[in-house]
Amino acid sequence: MRHFDCVVIGTGPAGQKAAIQAAKLGKKVAIIEKAPVVGGAQINTGTIPSKALREAALHLTGRNKRGLFGSSYRVKKDITIADLVAVSDEVIRHEWEVIRDQFDRNNIELIWGEAHFEGPNLIQVIHDDTSEMITGDKFLIAVGTRPAKPAHVPFNNKDILSSDSFLKLEALPKTLIVVGGGVIGTEYACIMATLGVRVTLVEGRNEVLGFLDQEIADAFAYFMRQSGITLRCGEKVEGIRPLAPEEGNGRSIHGSLVEARLESGKTLRAEALLYCVGRQGVCKRLGLENVGITYDDRERLRVNENYQTLNMDDKDNPKPVEHVYAAGDVIGFPSLASTSMEQGRRAVCHAFGVAVEDWNQKLFPFGIYAVPEISMVGKTEKQLTDEGIPYEAGVANYREIARGKLLGDDQGMLKILIHQDTHEILGVHAIGTGATELIHIGQTCMALGGKAEFFINNVFNFPTLAEAYKIAAYNGLNKLALVV
């Protein structure tokens, strides 16, 4: 029976960084993966495939250059699903190689199979036709989540799809219904609209991406409608069913249409339907009862500030299972690949007594890879208002910046929220080309306690989008009558 200092379950972003960190500390490490490939949802069904699809769509349609070369600019006239999947597959293969190389270079034992606990320090790994027992001193659970699949939705992986199976479409539909206006739903809706698909997005709340700053959310909704997306906000789906060919008023890529009935009485029909409402954990098969770990009704784990798993039988006094940690999507919010990586690393550091600097767990950026791109860090205007914090907003529009014109984007904007008294940066919000990159300048300034004057008194490369920070700082401080 093999023994390891650290056993990690799952090769997604949290598991990868945890295993590598443990190896860097000189520990004997095993990482277990039940899928036939490494990388988890991040590489195989979520982050990387959807972003690769987005980049392919923007390039082949010429969408990002029309502001410079005209509205008729296009790289490829007839775009097929094969064109899009080829780009995604190439990126995914590269990421597999990178991860495997990192494991090899750090002498991390990659074990293929499905793992479950047989005891507090004992795991059984079931392979295709064999099984083995391994023991460990410390464990990290990083099994991620999967798309929620309610029983009333007749998924068929052909024209009624989850986000995991969306890229398995046999052909590009002409019409698409997207159920769910969260990050995944809006990203795919925008990508499909960019490709010329007529998209209807249904969201039960009164707006999409309700956590965004209101001004950014309003601008995004406008851009979505301008791209041809029909928004059905404040609507809930009552039923979904495939239609036989004789029922539809047209033919789909599979010979029939899909129907979504709304509680309001409306009926929507399209060639395909993407259902992406919520995520579900996968803890039920891990044998956690053999370790004294409990999970919630969505199979997610609770952890303490050190990422040690908790036994929630006594909710008023949950007890940590000190040698078993968890990180990533399996522990819930914020469920981002970026934060998952850091959670995994910090969990392992704590497990082996290595001190790390405190980090502001509220100061992480969100990135939404829709069209246009959106990113934010810190507080929104509504949050500051609700908390009674006096602030002023400074705005820079891409049309004011030479780089914006060079990129063909004259609709993007950057907004910084400035404390009226101290001039500290309280939040940064961006929409447009490069927003997810641009946001890190504001994040760094905020982490170091920087003020709006920092942007005014420093030089930025020209021409760059980063100049937007200087313009926004001038705009905000001018409103406070502090800059001429």
C-alpha positions in Angstrom: 0.0 0.0 0.0 1.5 3.3 -1.1 1.7 6.2 1.3 1.8 9.9 0.5 2.3 13.1 2.5 -0.4 14.8 0.5 -3.2 13.4 -1.6 -5.2 15.7 -3.9 -8.5 14.6 -5.4 -9.2 16.5 -8.7 -6.8 18.0 -11.3 -8.7 21.3 -11.8 -7.1 24.7 -10.9 -7.4 24.2 -7.2 -6.0 20.7 -7.3 -3.2 21.6 -9.7 -1.8 24.4 -7.6 -2.3 22.5 -4.3 -0.3 19.5 -5.6 2.5 21.7 -7.0 2.7 23.7 -3.8 3.0 20.5 -1.7 5.7 19.2 -4.1 7.6 22.5 -3.8 7.6 21.9 0.0 9.4 18.6 -0.5 6.4 16.4 0.1 5.5 13.2 -1.6 2.3 14.0 -3.5 -0.4 12.1 -5.4 -3.2 13.7 -7.4 -6.2 11.6 -8.4 -8.3 12.2 -11.5 -11.4 10.2 -12.5 -11.8 11.7 -15.9 -9.7 10.4 -18.8 -8.0 13.8 -19.1 -6.5 16.3 -16.6 -7.7 19.9 -16.0 -11.2 19.5 -14.7 -14.0 21.8 -16.0 -11.5 24.7 -16.3 -9.7 23.0 -19.2 -12.3 20.6 -20.7 -15.8 22.0 -20.5 -15.8 25.4 -19.0 -13.3 28.3 -18.8 -10.8 27.4 -21.6 -13.3 25.9 -24.2 -15.7 28.9 -23.9 -12.9 31.4 -24.1 -11.4 29.7 -27.1 -14.8 29.7 -28.7 -15.1 33.4 -28.0 -11.8 34.2 -29.5 -12.5 32.1 -32.6 -15.9 33.8 -33.1 -14.4 37.3 -32.7 -11.6 36.6 -35.1 -13.5 34.8 -37.8 -16.4 37.2 -37.9 -14.1 40.3 -37.7 -16.3 41.6 -34.9 -13.5 43.3 -32.9 -12.2 45.2 -36.0 -15.4 46.6 -37.5 -14.9 49.9 -35.6 -11.7 50.3 -37.6 -12.4 48.6 -40.9 -16.2 49.1 -41.2 -19.3 47.2 -40.4 -18.9 44.8 -43.3 -15.5 43.5 -42.3 -15.3 39.8 -41.9 -12.5 37.2 -42.0 -14.6 34.2 -43.0 -18.0 34.2 -44.6 -19.3 30.8 -43.8 -18.3 29.7 -40.3 -19.0 26.1 -39.3 -19.0 24.4 -35.9 -15.9 22.6 -37.0 -14.0 25.9 -37.4 -14.9 26.8 -33.8 -14.2 23.4 -32.2 -10.9 23.1 -34.0 -9.6 26.2 -32.2 -11.0 25.0 -28.8 -9.4 21.5 -29.3 -6.0 23.0 -30.1 -6.0 25.1 -26.9 -7.2 22.2 -24.7 -4.5 19.9 -26.0 -1.9 22.5 -25.2 -3.2 22.9 -21.7 -3.2 19.1 -21.1 0.5 19.1 -22.1 1.3 22.0 -19.8 -0.4 20.4 -16.8 1.2 17.0 -17.3 4.6 18.6 -17.7 4.1 20.5 -14.5 3.2 17.3 -12.6 6.2 15.4 -14.1 8.7 18.2 -13.3 7.5 18.3 -9.7 7.5 14.5 -9.3 3.8 14.4 -8.6 2.2 11.0 -8.9 -0.8 11.2 -11.2 -3.2 8.4 -10.4 -6.1 7.7 -12.8 -9.4 6.5 -11.3 -12.3 7.4 -9.0 -11.4 8.0 -5.4 -13.4 7.6 -2.2 -12.5 7.6 1.4 -12.6 4.2 3.2 -11.3 5.7 6.5 -9.9 9.0 7.9 -6.5 8.4 6.2 -7.4 5.7 3.7 -8.6 6.2 0.1 -9.6 3.6 -2.5 -9.0 4.4 -6.1 -11.1 2.4 -8.6 -9.5 2.1 -12.0 -11.1 0.6 -15.1 -10.6 -3.0 -14.1 -8.7 -2.9 -10.8 -8.5 -0.9 -7.6 -5.9 0.1 -5.1 -5.7 1.5 -1.6 -3.5 4.5 -0.7 -2.9 6.3 2.5 -2.1 9.9 3.2 -1.3 12.4 6.0 -3.1 15.3 4.4 -5.9 15.4 1.9 -7.3 18.1 -0.4 -10.7 17.8 -2.1 -10.9 19.7 -5.3 -13.5 17.9 -7.3 -15.3 20.9 -8.6 -19.0 21.0 -9.7 -21.1 20.0 -12.7 -24.0 21.8 -14.4 -27.3 21.3 -12.5 -29.6 19.0 -14.5 -33.2 19.2 -13.2 -35.2 16.1 -13.9 -37.9 18.1 -15.7 -35.4 19.2 -18.4 -35.1 16.5 -21.1 -31.4 16.9 -21.9 -30.4 14.9 -25.0 -26.9 16.4 -25.9 -28.2 17.2 -29.3 -30.5 20.2 -29.1 -31.3 20.5 -25.4 -27.9 21.0 -23.8 -26.0 21.9 -20.7 -22.9 24.0 -20.7 -20.8 20.8 -20.6 -22.2 19.4 -23.8 -22.8 22.7 -25.7 -19.6 22.4 -27.8 -20.8 19.0 -29.0 -23.4 20.6 -31.2 -23.4 18.9 -34.6 -24.0 22.1 -36.4 -24.4 25.8 -35.7 -28.1 26.5 -35.0 -29.8 29.5 -36.6 -31.8 30.1 -33.4 -31.0 29.5 -29.8 -32.8 29.8 -26.4 -30.5 30.3 -23.4 -32.1 29.7 -20.0 -30.1 31.4 -17.3 -28.6 34.9 -17.3 -25.6 34.2 -15.2 -22.0 34.4 -16.3 -22.1 31.2 -18.4 -25.4 31.9 -20.0 -24.6 35.5 -21.0 -21.1 34.5 -22.3 -22.5 31.8 -24.6 -25.5 34.0 -25.6 -23.0 36.8 -26.7 -20.7 34.4 -28.5 -23.6 32.8 -30.5 -25.0 36.2 -31.4 -21.6 37.2 -32.7 -21.8 34.2 -35.0 -25.1 35.4 -36.3 -27.3 33.1 -34.3 -30.7 34.6 -33.2 -30.6 34.3 -29.4 -33.3 34.6 -26.8 -32.0 34.7 -23.2 -34.5 33.9 -20.4 -33.6 35.1 -16.9 -35.8 34.8 -13.8 -34.4 37.9 -12.2 -35.1 41.4 -13.5 -31.6 41.8 -15.0 -28.7 39.8 -16.2 -25.5 39.7 -14.1 -27.2 41.5 -11.1 -23.9 41.6 -9.2 -22.4 44.1 -11.7 -22.3 47.8 -11.1 -25.6 49.1 -12.4 -24.1 51.4 -15.1 -22.0 48.6 -16.5 -25.0 46.2 -16.3 -27.2 48.7 -18.2 -24.5 49.2 -20.8 -24.1 45.5 -21.3 -27.8 44.9 -21.7 -27.8 47.6 -24.4 -24.9 46.0 -26.2 -26.6 42.6 -26.0 -29.8 44.0 -27.6 -27.8 45.8 -30.2 -26.2 42.5 -31.2 -29.6 41.0 -31.7 -30.2 39.2 -28.4 -33.7 39.2 -27.1 -33.8 39.5 -23.3 -36.6 38.0 -21.4 -35.8 39.1 -17.9 -38.2 38.5 -15.0 -39.4 35.4 -16.8 -39.3 31.8 -15.6 -39.4 28.6 -17.7 -42.2 26.3 -16.8 -41.5 23.5 -19.2 -39.1 22.4 -22.0 -39.7 19.9 -24.7 -38.5 18.9 -28.1 -41.0 19.3 -30.9 -41.6 16.7 -33.6 -41.0 18.0 -37.1 -44.7 18.3 -37.9 -45.2 20.5 -34.8 -42.7 23.2 -35.7 -43.0 26.0 -38.3 -39.5 25.3 -39.4 -36.8 22.6 -39.4 -33.9 22.5 -37.0 -30.4 21.1 -37.4 -31.9 17.8 -36.1 -35.2 17.9 -37.9 -37.2 19.5 -35.1 -37.5 22.5 -32.9 -37.2 22.9 -29.1 -40.0 24.6 -27.2 -39.7 26.5 -23.9 -43.0 27.5 -22.1 -42.7 30.5 -19.7 -44.8 30.9 -16.6 -46.2 34.1 -18.1 -47.8 32.1 -20.9 -45.3 32.9 -23.6 -44.0 30.1 -25.8 -40.4 30.3 -27.3 -39.2 28.0 -30.1 -35.7 27.6 -31.4 -33.4 25.0 -33.1 -31.5 24.5 -29.8 -31.7 25.3 -26.1 -28.9 25.8 -23.7 -29.9 25.3 -20.0 -27.4 26.8 -17.6 -29.1 27.6 -14.3 -26.8 26.7 -11.3 -24.1 24.2 -10.6 -24.2 21.0 -8.5 -21.4 19.4 -6.4 -20.2 15.9 -6.8 -19.4 14.9 -3.2 -21.9 12.1 -2.8 -19.6 9.4 -4.1 -16.5 10.5 -2.1 -17.3 8.4 1.0 -17.0 11.5 3.2 -19.1 9.9 5.9 -16.1 7.7 6.6 -14.2 10.8 7.6 -16.9 12.7 9.4 -17.4 15.4 6.7 -20.9 16.6 5.8 -22.0 18.4 2.7 -25.1 20.6 1.9 -28.1 19.8 -0.4 -26.1 20.9 -3.4 -23.2 18.6 -2.4 -20.9 21.5 -1.6 -18.5 21.5 1.4 -18.1 24.1 4.1 -14.6 25.1 5.2 -13.1 27.3 7.8 -10.7 30.2 7.1 -7.9 27.8 6.6 -9.9 25.7 4.1 -10.2 22.8 6.5 -13.5 20.9 5.9 -16.2 21.1 8.5 -18.6 18.6 10.1 -21.9 20.5 10.0 -24.0 18.1 12.1 -23.9 20.7 14.8 -24.5 23.9 12.8 -24.0 26.1 15.8 -20.5 24.6 16.5 -19.1 23.0 13.4 -16.0 21.0 14.0 -13.1 21.0 11.5 -11.7 17.8 10.1 -8.2 19.0 10.5 -6.3 16.8 8.0 -8.8 17.2 5.1 -9.0 20.4 3.2 -11.2 21.6 0.3 -10.8 24.3 -2.3 -12.3 25.5 -5.6 -15.9 25.3 -6.8 -16.7 22.5 -4.4 -16.7 25.1 -1.5 -18.9 27.6 -3.4 -18.5 31.3 -3.9 -16.7 32.8 -5.7 -16.2 29.7 -7.8 -13.6 31.3 -10.1 -10.6 29.5 -11.5 -8.4 32.3 -10.3 -9.5 32.2 -6.7 -9.5 28.4 -6.8 -5.8 28.3 -7.6 -5.0 30.5 -4.6 -7.3 28.6 -2.3 -5.6 25.3 -3.2 -2.1 26.8 -2.6 -3.0 28.3 0.7 -4.8 25.2 2.0 -1.6 23.1 1.4 0.6 25.8 3.0 -1.6 25.7 6.1 -1.6 21.9 6.1 2.2 21.8 6.3 2.7 24.7 8.7 4.0 27.2 6.1 3.0 30.8 6.8 1.7 32.9 4.0 0.8 36.6 3.9 -2.8 37.4 4.5 -4.8 38.2 1.5 -7.9 40.3 1.1 -10.4 37.7 0.2 -12.8 40.4 -0.9 -10.4 42.0 -3.3 -10.4 39.6 -6.3 -11.4 40.5 -9.8 -14.4 39.1 -11.7 -14.0 38.5 -15.4 -16.9 37.9 -17.7 -15.8 36.9 -21.2 -18.9 38.1 -23.0 -19.0 40.4 -26.0 -18.0 42.9 -24.9 -15.7 41.8 -22.1 -16.5 42.9 -18.6 -14.4 43.0 -15.4 -14.7 44.5 -11.9 -13.0 44.6 -8.6 -14.1 46.1 -5.3 -17.4 47.8 -4.5 -20.2 48.8 -6.8 -22.0 52.2 -6.6 -25.0 50.5 -5.0 -22.9 48.8 -2.3 -21.2 52.1 -1.4 -24.5 53.9 -1.2 -26.1 51.2 0.9 -23.0 51.3 3.3 -23.1 55.1 3.5 -19.7 55.5 2.1 -19.2 58.9 0.3 -17.7 58.5 -3.2 -17.4 60.0 -6.6 -17.2 58.2 -9.9 -14.6 59.0 -12.5 -15.3 57.7 -16.0 -13.1 57.3 -19.1 -14.6 56.3 -22.4 -12.5 54.3 -24.9 -13.4 56.8 -27.6 -11.2 59.3 -25.8 -8.2 57.1 -26.0 -6.1 56.5 -29.1 -5.7 52.8 -28.3 -9.4 52.4 -28.2 -9.6 53.7 -31.8 -6.7 51.5 -32.9 -8.5 48.5 -31.5 -11.7 49.4 -33.2 -13.6 49.8 -29.9 -15.2 53.2 -29.3 -17.9 51.9 -26.9 -15.8 50.6 -24.0 -15.4 52.4 -20.7 -13.6 52.3 -17.4 -15.0 53.6 -14.2 -13.2 54.1 -10.9 -15.0 54.9 -7.6 -13.1 57.3 -5.4 -13.7 58.0 -1.7 -14.7 61.6 -1.4 -12.6 62.3 1.6 -9.5 60.1 1.4 -9.5 59.7 -2.4 -8.8 56.0 -2.1 -10.0 53.7 -4.9 -13.0 51.8 -3.7 -13.9 50.0 -6.9 -13.0 49.6 -10.6 -15.4 48.6 -13.3 -14.6 48.1 -17.0 -16.5 47.0 -20.1 -14.8 46.7 -23.5 -11.7 45.3 -25.2 -9.1 44.1 -22.7 -11.3 44.8 -19.6 -10.1 41.6 -17.8 -6.5 42.6 -18.3 -7.0 46.3 -17.5 -8.7 45.6 -14.2 -5.5 44.4 -12.5 -4.0 47.9 -12.5 -6.9 49.1 -10.3 -6.7 45.9 -8.2 -3.0 46.5 -7.4 -3.6 50.1 -6.6 -6.5 49.2 -4.2 -4.5 46.4 -2.6 -1.7 48.9 -1.8 -4.1 51.6 -0.5 -3.5 53.8 -3.5 -5.4 57.0 -4.2 -6.7 58.6 -7.3 -3.7 61.0 -7.4 -1.5 57.9 -8.1 -2.9 57.7 -11.6 -2.5 61.4 -12.3 1.0 61.6 -11.0 2.3 58.6 -13.0 3.1 58.0 -16.7 1.4 55.4 -18.8 2.7 54.0 -22.1 1.1 55.7 -25.1 -1.1 54.6 -26.7 -2.6 52.1 -24.3 -5.9 51.3 -22.7 -4.2 51.9 -19.3 -4.4 55.6 -20.0 -8.0 55.3 -19.1 -7.1 55.3 -15.4 -5.5 58.7 -15.7 -8.5 60.1 -17.6 -11.0 58.5 -15.1 -9.0 59.9 -12.2 -9.1 63.4 -13.6 -12.8 63.0 -14.3 -13.5 62.0 -10.7 -11.3 64.5 -9.0 -12.6 67.3 -11.3 -16.1 66.5 -10.0 -14.7 67.1 -6.5 -13.2 70.4 -7.7 -9.7 69.3 -6.7 -8.1 69.3 -10.2 -8.2 72.0 -12.8 
